[in-house]
């Protein structure tokens, strides 16, 4: 009997990632990206891959709705009657959701009221949901939340040292993000090593343009580096990560900057880009480092030290350490970042095997620890596949 298919949609402010997935086989029948959406000057483009063939099509109208409308017949031609639902990545679910949910008017309202907690992400996620519901009115739509996996954090891990009123009335607390990725790679790491998910403990590092770490105990998140928003924590591509909270006041008093300008600085002009003065792309920075670029060298050193510092801090949430996992674009492909990070973590009995480390790039999973070290794994993430599986699980309950 043929299994149902799920269309996964990950909607950003100017792009949509999509994939048609068979969750039972983790088979991607078509996947791709619509880009340059909602921009004034650029022509929108739809890129997709099917049966190993790559294709590109210009969009007559550069909107999210137009991109999904162009995608619709391609999906229908492949899926036919097997399409059972649409899974949507939603960045912030606040405290409302600890698992994926069928999107009802009440769920949509809850996503809308968390917009102020994720102003860069949730509005775009809502755009994708509303467009897809219009184009696929007869299908069930499911929201899979980045924050849901971290709803198992204990209160002492998610509360800020602020007056209780701010938490009670305004939701000021730590939520964490990249939950779908942290959940997937920790479970896959357990499978790779023959350990039970419900009886193993992991440190995970999702490293892309956005970066976060997590401490996972028996399949549950116990702490994570991101906080109320995705700005807290590690150095990232263009985000500063942790800074002194008084920086806002200092910049306002000395430079006359308003909150919008400071937010722009911390979210879009800092991180690897700000430190290097060059780029937010780790591949370019590694090449520039080899060419003697001091800014690139500093950016990589700070990135790796702050990453190691976060992992060491999160280790206090674990009763034992069964292994450490690297994932995300940088985590899966930068042997240099992995090497430099682990060099700071010998106190946790983490040591790297240089040859194994160099071999694990371009989507190759594997163990990269030296003999006698705690496990260190490279596990390519599969957020779209995990969203499809979570969507199918929810739909199978109804």
C-alpha positions as CSV (number, residue, x, y, z in Angstrom):
1,X,0.0,0.0,0.0
2,X,1.4,3.4,-1.0
3,X,2.0,5.8,1.9
4,X,0.8,9.3,2.1
5,X,3.0,12.3,1.1
6,X,3.6,15.5,3.0
7,X,4.5,18.9,1.5
8,X,6.9,20.7,3.8
9,X,7.0,24.5,3.6
10,X,9.6,26.7,5.4
11,X,8.6,30.3,4.6
12,X,11.1,33.2,5.2
13,X,10.6,36.9,4.6
14,X,11.9,36.7,1.0
15,X,12.1,33.0,0.3
16,X,10.3,29.6,0.6
17,X,12.0,26.3,1.0
18,X,9.9,23.3,0.1
19,X,10.0,19.6,-0.2
20,X,7.5,16.8,-1.1
21,X,8.4,14.0,1.3
22,X,7.4,10.4,1.8
23,X,7.8,10.3,5.6
24,X,7.8,6.5,5.7
25,X,10.9,6.2,3.4
26,X,12.4,9.7,4.0
27,X,12.2,10.0,0.3
28,X,12.2,13.5,-1.2
29,X,10.3,13.5,-4.5
30,X,10.8,17.2,-5.3
31,X,12.5,19.9,-3.3
32,X,13.6,23.4,-3.9
33,X,13.6,27.1,-3.1
34,X,11.6,30.1,-4.2
35,X,13.8,33.2,-3.7
36,X,13.7,37.0,-4.2
37,X,10.1,37.2,-3.0
38,X,8.5,40.4,-1.7
39,X,11.3,42.5,-3.0
40,X,10.7,45.6,-5.1
41,X,13.3,45.2,-7.8
42,X,14.4,41.6,-8.2
43,X,12.6,39.0,-10.3
44,X,11.4,36.0,-8.2
45,X,12.9,32.6,-9.1
46,X,11.7,29.1,-8.4
47,X,14.4,26.5,-8.2
48,X,13.6,22.8,-7.8
49,X,15.2,19.4,-8.0
50,X,13.4,16.3,-9.2
51,X,14.8,12.9,-10.2
52,X,18.3,14.4,-10.0
53,X,17.4,17.1,-12.5
54,X,17.8,20.8,-11.4
55,X,15.3,23.4,-12.9
56,X,14.7,27.1,-12.6
57,X,11.7,29.1,-13.5
58,X,11.1,32.9,-13.3
59,X,8.0,34.0,-11.4
60,X,5.7,36.5,-13.1
61,X,4.8,38.0,-9.7
62,X,7.3,37.9,-6.9
63,X,5.0,37.1,-4.0
64,X,4.8,34.1,-1.6
65,X,1.3,33.3,-3.0
66,X,2.5,33.4,-6.6
67,X,5.5,31.1,-5.7
68,X,3.3,28.5,-4.1
69,X,0.7,28.8,-6.9
70,X,3.5,28.0,-9.4
71,X,4.6,25.1,-7.3
72,X,1.1,23.6,-6.8
73,X,0.7,21.9,-10.2
74,X,4.2,20.4,-10.0
75,X,3.4,18.9,-6.6
76,X,0.0,17.7,-7.8
77,X,1.5,16.0,-10.8
78,X,3.8,14.0,-8.6
79,X,1.7,13.3,-5.6
80,X,-1.8,12.9,-7.1
81,X,-4.1,11.5,-4.4
82,X,-1.2,10.6,-2.1
83,X,-0.8,14.1,-0.7
84,X,-2.2,14.0,2.8
85,X,-1.2,17.3,4.3
86,X,1.1,20.3,4.5
87,X,3.7,20.7,7.2
88,X,4.8,24.3,8.1
89,X,7.9,25.3,10.0
90,X,6.9,27.9,12.6
91,X,9.8,29.5,14.4
92,X,8.1,30.6,17.6
93,X,5.3,28.9,19.4
94,X,5.8,30.6,22.8
95,X,4.6,28.5,25.7
96,X,1.5,27.5,23.8
97,X,2.8,24.4,22.1
98,X,5.1,21.5,23.1
99,X,4.3,19.4,19.9
100,X,3.2,19.8,16.3
101,X,-0.4,21.0,15.9
102,X,-3.1,20.9,13.2
103,X,-3.6,24.5,12.3
104,X,-7.0,25.7,13.5
105,X,-8.2,29.3,13.9
106,X,-7.1,29.1,17.6
107,X,-3.6,27.9,16.6
108,X,-3.3,30.7,14.0
109,X,-4.3,33.2,16.7
110,X,-1.6,31.8,19.1
111,X,1.0,32.1,16.3
112,X,-0.1,35.7,15.6
113,X,0.2,36.8,19.3
114,X,3.8,35.5,19.4
115,X,4.9,37.7,16.5
116,X,6.4,40.3,18.9
117,X,8.6,37.5,20.3
118,X,9.8,36.6,16.7
119,X,9.3,39.7,14.5
120,X,11.8,38.5,12.0
121,X,10.3,35.0,11.5
122,X,6.7,34.5,12.6
123,X,5.2,37.0,10.1
124,X,6.8,35.2,7.2
125,X,5.7,31.8,8.6
126,X,2.1,33.2,8.7
127,X,2.4,34.4,5.1
128,X,3.2,30.9,4.1
129,X,0.4,29.3,6.1
130,X,-2.2,31.7,4.8
131,X,-1.1,31.3,1.1
132,X,-0.9,27.5,1.4
133,X,-4.3,27.3,3.0
134,X,-5.8,29.3,0.1
135,X,-4.1,27.1,-2.5
136,X,-4.6,23.7,-0.7
137,X,-8.0,24.3,1.0
138,X,-8.9,20.6,1.2
139,X,-5.7,19.5,2.9
140,X,-4.8,19.4,6.6
141,X,-2.1,21.9,7.6
142,X,0.2,21.2,10.5
143,X,2.5,23.7,12.3
144,X,5.8,22.3,13.6
145,X,7.4,24.7,16.0
146,X,11.1,25.3,16.4
147,X,10.5,26.1,20.1
148,X,8.4,23.0,20.9
149,X,11.3,20.6,21.6
150,X,12.6,22.9,24.2
151,X,9.4,23.1,26.2
152,X,10.9,20.3,28.4
153,X,13.4,22.8,29.9
154,X,13.1,23.0,33.7
155,X,12.0,26.3,35.1
156,X,15.5,27.0,36.5
157,X,16.8,26.8,32.9
158,X,14.2,28.9,31.1
159,X,13.5,31.7,33.6
160,X,15.5,35.0,33.5
161,X,16.5,36.7,36.8
162,X,13.8,39.3,36.3
163,X,10.6,40.2,38.2
164,X,8.0,37.5,37.9
165,X,5.5,39.9,36.4
166,X,7.5,40.1,33.1
167,X,7.3,36.3,32.7
168,X,3.6,36.0,33.9
169,X,2.2,38.8,31.9
170,X,4.5,39.2,28.9
171,X,6.1,35.8,28.4
172,X,9.7,37.0,29.1
173,X,11.6,33.7,29.4
174,X,14.0,31.6,27.4
175,X,12.4,29.5,24.7
176,X,15.2,28.1,22.5
177,X,15.1,27.4,18.8
178,X,16.4,24.9,16.1
179,X,14.4,22.3,18.1
180,X,13.5,20.2,15.1
181,X,17.2,19.9,14.2
182,X,18.4,19.2,17.8
183,X,15.7,16.6,18.2
184,X,16.6,14.8,14.9
185,X,20.4,14.8,15.2
186,X,20.3,13.6,18.9
187,X,17.9,10.7,18.0
188,X,20.0,9.8,14.9
189,X,23.2,9.9,16.9
190,X,21.7,7.4,19.4
191,X,20.8,5.2,16.5
192,X,24.2,5.4,14.9
193,X,25.9,4.3,18.1
194,X,23.5,1.7,19.2
195,X,22.3,3.6,22.2
196,X,18.7,4.0,23.3
197,X,17.3,7.5,22.7
198,X,15.6,7.3,26.1
199,X,18.8,6.3,27.9
200,X,21.5,8.6,26.4
201,X,22.7,12.1,26.9
202,X,24.1,14.4,24.2
203,X,25.5,17.9,23.5
204,X,24.4,19.1,20.1
205,X,25.6,22.1,18.1
206,X,23.5,23.3,15.1
207,X,25.8,25.7,13.2
208,X,24.6,27.6,10.2
209,X,23.9,31.2,9.6
210,X,22.0,30.8,12.9
211,X,23.7,28.8,15.6
212,X,22.7,27.1,18.8
213,X,23.6,24.4,21.2
214,X,21.5,22.1,23.3
215,X,21.9,19.6,26.2
216,X,19.6,16.6,25.6
217,X,18.8,14.0,28.3
218,X,16.9,10.8,27.4
219,X,15.4,12.4,24.3
220,X,14.4,15.7,26.1
221,X,16.0,19.1,25.9
222,X,17.2,20.3,29.3
223,X,19.0,23.5,28.2
224,X,19.9,25.4,25.1
225,X,21.9,28.5,24.1
226,X,19.2,30.6,22.4
227,X,16.8,32.5,24.6
228,X,13.6,34.5,24.2
229,X,14.7,35.3,20.7
230,X,17.3,33.7,18.3
231,X,19.7,36.5,19.1
232,X,20.9,35.1,22.5
233,X,23.8,32.7,22.7
234,X,26.5,31.9,20.2
235,X,28.3,34.1,17.7
236,X,26.4,33.6,14.4
237,X,26.6,34.7,10.8
238,X,25.3,38.2,11.3
239,X,24.0,38.0,14.9
240,X,26.2,39.0,17.9
241,X,25.0,36.4,20.3
242,X,25.5,37.3,23.9
243,X,26.5,40.9,24.7
244,X,26.3,42.9,27.9
245,X,22.6,44.0,28.2
246,X,23.9,47.5,29.1
247,X,25.2,47.8,25.5
248,X,21.8,49.2,24.4
249,X,22.0,52.0,26.9
250,X,25.6,52.7,26.2
251,X,25.0,53.0,22.4
252,X,21.9,55.2,23.0
253,X,23.7,57.6,25.3
254,X,27.1,57.9,23.5
255,X,26.0,57.6,19.8
256,X,22.3,58.6,20.0
257,X,21.2,55.3,18.5
258,X,17.6,54.3,18.8
259,X,16.3,50.7,19.5
260,X,15.7,50.0,15.8
261,X,19.3,50.9,14.9
262,X,20.7,48.8,17.7
263,X,18.5,45.8,16.8
264,X,19.7,46.1,13.2
265,X,23.3,46.1,14.4
266,X,23.0,43.1,16.7
267,X,20.9,41.0,14.3
268,X,22.3,41.9,10.8
269,X,25.7,43.6,11.1
270,X,27.5,41.6,13.8
271,X,28.6,38.0,14.3
272,X,31.1,36.7,11.8
273,X,30.4,39.6,9.5
274,X,31.0,42.2,12.2
275,X,34.1,40.6,13.6
276,X,35.7,39.9,10.2
277,X,34.6,43.1,8.4
278,X,34.4,40.7,5.4
279,X,31.5,38.2,5.2
280,X,29.2,36.0,7.2
281,X,30.2,33.0,5.1
282,X,32.5,30.6,7.0
283,X,33.8,29.1,3.7
284,X,35.0,32.5,2.6
285,X,36.4,33.3,6.0
286,X,38.4,30.0,6.1
287,X,40.0,30.9,2.7
288,X,40.7,34.4,3.8
289,X,42.3,33.1,7.0
290,X,44.7,31.0,4.9
291,X,45.5,34.2,3.0
292,X,46.4,36.0,6.2
293,X,43.3,38.1,6.7
294,X,43.4,39.1,10.4
295,X,39.7,39.9,10.7
296,X,38.8,36.4,9.3
297,X,41.2,34.8,11.7
298,X,39.8,36.6,14.7
299,X,36.2,35.8,13.7
300,X,36.9,32.1,13.5
301,X,38.8,32.1,16.8
302,X,36.0,33.9,18.6
303,X,33.3,31.7,17.0
304,X,35.0,28.5,18.1
305,X,35.9,29.7,21.6
306,X,32.4,30.9,22.3
307,X,30.9,27.7,20.9
308,X,33.2,25.6,23.1
309,X,32.3,27.8,26.1
310,X,28.6,27.2,25.5
311,X,29.0,23.5,25.2
312,X,31.0,23.3,28.4
313,X,28.4,25.4,30.2
314,X,25.6,23.1,29.0
315,X,27.4,20.0,30.2
316,X,26.2,20.9,33.7
317,X,22.7,19.9,32.6
318,X,23.8,16.4,31.8
319,X,24.1,13.5,34.3
320,X,26.6,11.9,31.8
321,X,28.0,12.7,28.4
322,X,27.5,10.0,25.8
323,X,28.5,12.1,22.9
324,X,28.7,15.5,21.2
325,X,27.1,16.2,17.8
326,X,27.9,18.7,15.1
327,X,25.3,19.6,12.5
328,X,24.1,22.5,10.2
329,X,26.0,23.9,7.2
330,X,29.1,24.8,9.2
331,X,28.9,21.9,11.6
332,X,28.6,19.4,8.8
333,X,31.3,20.9,6.5
334,X,33.9,22.8,8.5
335,X,36.6,20.4,9.8
336,X,38.5,23.5,11.0
337,X,35.6,24.8,13.2
338,X,35.2,21.3,14.7
339,X,38.9,20.9,15.3
340,X,39.3,24.3,16.9
341,X,36.2,23.9,19.1
342,X,37.1,20.5,20.4
343,X,40.6,21.8,21.2
344,X,39.0,23.9,24.0
345,X,37.0,20.9,25.4
346,X,39.7,18.4,26.6
347,X,38.4,18.8,30.1
348,X,35.2,17.0,28.9
349,X,37.5,14.2,27.5
350,X,36.7,15.3,24.0
351,X,39.6,14.7,21.5
352,X,39.4,14.7,17.7
353,X,40.8,12.3,15.1
354,X,42.2,14.6,12.4
355,X,41.8,12.1,9.5
356,X,38.3,11.2,10.4
357,X,37.4,14.8,11.0
358,X,38.7,15.8,7.5
359,X,36.7,13.0,5.9
360,X,33.3,14.1,7.3
361,X,32.2,16.8,4.9
362,X,29.7,17.3,2.1
363,X,26.9,15.4,3.9
364,X,29.0,12.5,5.2
365,X,28.0,11.4,8.7
366,X,30.5,9.7,11.0
367,X,32.4,9.5,14.2
368,X,35.4,11.8,14.4
369,X,36.7,11.3,17.9
370,X,40.2,10.0,18.8
371,X,40.7,6.7,20.6
372,X,39.7,7.0,24.2
373,X,37.6,10.2,23.7
374,X,34.0,10.6,24.4
375,X,32.0,10.2,21.1
376,X,32.1,13.1,18.7
377,X,29.7,12.8,15.7
378,X,28.9,14.6,12.5
379,X,25.3,14.2,11.7
380,X,23.7,16.0,8.7
381,X,20.5,17.5,9.8
382,X,17.1,16.7,8.2
383,X,14.7,19.4,9.3
384,X,12.4,18.9,6.3
385,X,12.2,15.2,6.8
386,X,11.6,15.6,10.6
387,X,8.8,18.2,9.9
388,X,7.2,15.7,7.4
389,X,7.4,12.9,10.0
390,X,6.0,15.1,12.7
391,X,3.2,16.2,10.4
392,X,2.3,12.6,9.5
393,X,2.3,11.6,13.1
394,X,-0.2,14.3,13.9
395,X,-2.4,13.4,11.0
396,X,-2.4,9.7,11.8
397,X,-4.0,10.6,15.1
398,X,-7.1,11.9,13.3
